């Protein structure tokens, strides 16, 4: 909902060089969701999941070590929740883009994540194509 008006897909001009894959970190305390997101995203030739974290502290450590371009954050994750993660990750990895992926689609959760810097908010259960599209939107030019 946060970026329903944002639809530009950032595609770099090609040439013969192999384009760099978009580096994504997934943070979700449910191992099934984390694994499913990894499998889904890695079916795309331009996306690489560099790590999956089960709590906020692990996500911060992995982000510092792996420098992902995008982090997909569970809103209610142990260790301070998605809001803490959304505030901390850009301090540790400047330029990182944030997407919430949550079972909670209430306006309060959406507003809290938006105020913490999340620019995409998806509710679990949406179509896989929408998840992939949101990741690609985040890889495009920043509106800020």
For each residue, the residues with C-beta under 8 A, 3 or more apart:
1: 4 105 110 121
2: 110 113 114 118 119 120 121
3: 6 119 120 121 134 137
4: 1
5:
6: 3 119 137 143
7: 137
8: 137 140 141
9: 133 136 137 139 140
10: 136 137 139 140 141
11:
12: 19
13:
14: 17 19
15:
16:
17: 14
18:
19: 12 14 46
20:
21: 45 46 47 48
22: 46 47 48 69 70 135 136 139
23: 48 50 66 67 68 69 70
24: 41 47 48 49 50 68 69 70 71 72 135
25: 49 50 51 52 53 59 62 63 66 68 70 71 72
26: 34 37 38 41 49 51 52 53 71 72
27: 34 52 53 54 55 56 58 59 71 72 73 74 77 82 85
28: 33 34 37 52 53 54 72 74 77 101
29: 54 55 74 77 78
30: 33 34 74
31: 34 35 54
32: 35 36
33: 28 30 36 37 74 101 124
34: 26 27 28 30 31 37 38 52 53 54
35: 31 32 38 39 52
36: 32 33 39 40
37: 26 28 33 34 40 41 49 52 72 101 131
38: 26 34 35 41 42 49 52
39: 35 36 42 43
40: 36 37 43 128 131 132
41: 24 26 37 38 44 47 49 131 132 135
42: 38 39 47 48 49
43: 39 40
44: 41 47 132
45: 21
46: 19 21 22
47: 21 22 24 41 42 44 132 135
48: 21 22 23 24 42
49: 24 25 26 37 38 41 42 52
50: 23 24 25 62 66 68
51: 25 26 62 66 68
52: 25 26 27 28 34 35 37 38 49
53: 25 26 27 28 34 56 58 59 61 62
54: 27 28 29 31 34 58 77 78
55: 27 29 58 59 77 78 79
56: 27 53 59 60 77 78 79 80 81 84 85 88
57: 60 61 79
58: 27 53 54 55 61 62 79
59: 25 27 53 55 56 62 63 71 73 77 85 89
60: 56 57 63 64 85 88 89 92
61: 53 57 58 64 65
62: 25 50 51 53 58 59 65 66
63: 25 59 60 66 67 68 71 89 92 93 96
64: 60 61 67 92 93
65: 61 62
66: 23 25 50 51 62 63
67: 23 63 64 93
68: 23 24 25 50 51 63 71 93 96
69: 22 23 24 95 96 97 138 139
70: 22 23 24 25 96 97 98 99 135 138 139
71: 24 25 26 27 59 63 68 85 89 96 97 98 99
72: 24 25 26 27 28 37 99 100 101 135
73: 27 59 77 82 85 86 98 99 100 101 113 118
74: 27 28 29 30 33 77 82 100 101 102
75: 81 82 83 100 102 104 109 113
76: 81 82 102 103 104
77: 27 28 29 54 55 56 59 73 74 81 82 85
78: 29 54 55 56
79: 55 56 57 58 84 85
80: 56 83 84 85
81: 56 75 76 77 84 85
82: 27 73 74 75 76 77 85 86 100 102 113 116 118
83: 75 80 86 87 112 113 116
84: 56 79 80 81 87 88
85: 27 56 59 60 71 73 77 79 80 81 82 88 89
86: 73 82 83 89 90 98 100 113 116 117 118
87: 83 84 90 91 116 117
88: 56 60 84 85 91 92
89: 59 60 63 71 85 86 92 93 96 98
90: 86 87 93 94 95 96 98 117
91: 87 88
92: 60 63 64 88 89
93: 63 64 67 68 89 90 96
94: 90
95: 69 90
96: 63 68 69 70 71 89 90 93
97: 69 70 71 119 138 139 142
98: 70 71 73 86 89 90 116 117 118 119 120 138
99: 70 71 72 73 118 119 120 121 122 134 135 138
100: 72 73 74 75 82 86 109 110 113 118 120 121 122
101: 28 33 37 72 73 74 122 124 131
102: 74 75 76 82 105 109 121 122 123 124
103: 76 123 124 125
104: 75 76 109 123
105: 1 102 109 110 123
106: 109 110
107: 110 111
108: 111 112
109: 75 100 102 104 105 106 112 113
110: 1 2 100 105 106 107 113 114 121
111: 107 108 114 115
112: 83 108 109 115 116
113: 2 73 75 82 83 86 100 109 110 116 118 121
114: 2 110 111 117 118 119 121
115: 111 112
116: 82 83 86 87 98 112 113
117: 86 87 90 98 114
118: 2 73 82 86 98 99 100 113 114 121
119: 2 3 6 97 98 99 114 138
120: 2 3 98 99 100 134 137 138
121: 1 2 3 99 100 102 110 113 114 118
122: 99 100 101 102 126 130 131 134
123: 102 103 104 105 126
124: 33 101 102 103
125: 103
126: 122 123 130 131
127: 130 131
128: 40 131 132
129: 132 133
130: 122 126 127 133 134
131: 37 40 41 101 122 126 127 128 134 135
132: 40 41 44 47 128 129 135 136
133: 9 129 130 136 137
134: 3 99 120 122 130 131 137 138
135: 22 24 41 47 70 72 99 131 132 138 139
136: 9 10 22 132 133 139 140
137: 3 6 7 8 9 10 120 133 134 140
138: 69 70 97 98 99 119 120 134 135
139: 9 10 22 69 70 97 135 136
140: 8 9 10 136 137
141: 8 10
142: 97
143: 6
144:
